[in-house]
Amino acid sequence: MKHKHNLVSFRSASGFHLDPALTSEESIILRTLAAGQTDRQVCNELRMDPSTFLRIMREMREKTGTADNASLVAWAKRQMKSVDQRIDKPDGYARPA
């Protein structure tokens, strides 16, 4: 069964920042976009004005040095993979099955 991600499921993981320069809200937005949510869905679920969303996206691109939104989401996916690997292997060794 495929799990459908939503902002509620990402709020519980919001303690795992993608980058120290990003706020919790920015990390939630990026994680949600990386999971396939649309800009509109993020705005609706966070009750965020689209102009605020665009400003936050611009600020995140500046913080991460990415050129556009697609690059920003790709960056977020790489960061998420790195964070997930650190969570799965906190001491550098694979956990026993």
N, C-alpha and C positions, 0 to 999 in steps of 0.2 A: 504494500500500500504506500502510495506516495504521500508524504506529509506536506501539506500546504502551509508555508510560512506566512506569518502576519506580524504586525508590529508588537503584539502582545508577547509572542514567543521570543522576539528579539530583545524586548525590555529586560527579560531575565538574564540575557547575555550581555547587557549593556556595560557591565563592569569590565568586560574585556575590550578595552579601547583598541581600535585599529592602529592608532598612532597617538603618542602623548600630546601632540599639538591639537588633536581633535577633541571636541566636547562630547559628552555622552549622547546628546541629541544628534550631533553630526555622525557619530558612529552608528547610531540606530538607523538614521536615514541611509547611510551607505550600505549597511548590512541588508537592509530591506530592498534597496535597489539591486544589489548584487544577487539577491534571491529571486529577482524577476518581477517585483512590483513596479508599477508604472509611476511616473511623477505624480499623476493625478491621484492614484491610490494612496500614495504617501501623504499628499496634502490633505486628502479627505480623512484619513485615519488619525493624523496629528492635528486636524482642524487648523491647518496652516494656510495662510493666504499664498497663492501661487507666486506673488512677487517676493514674499519672504523666502519661499523655497528657492527661487532663482538666486537671491542674494546669498543664501547659505551655500548653495552649490558653487557659486563664484568664489566665496571665501575658502571653501574646501579645496578648490582647484589651486588657489594661490598657496595654501598651506602645504599641499602635496606636490606642487610643481607639475601638475598635469595640464594638458592643453585644452581638453574638452571633456564633456560629461562621460563619453564612452571610455576615454582613457582613465578618468577618475574611477569609474565602476570596475574597470579591469584592475586598477591599482588596489581597490578595496578587496577584490577577490583574491589577489596574491597575498594581501595582508591577512585575510581571514584564514587562508590555508596555513600560513605561518603560525598564527595564533592557535589554530586547532592542533597543529603538530606539537606545539609547546604544551598544550593542555594534555594531550594524549601521552606525551613523553616528558614529564616535568624534570626528570633527572637525566634525560638523554638516552634512556633505555626504554624499549618497548615493554608495555605491561603484559604480564602473562595472561593467556586466554582463559 
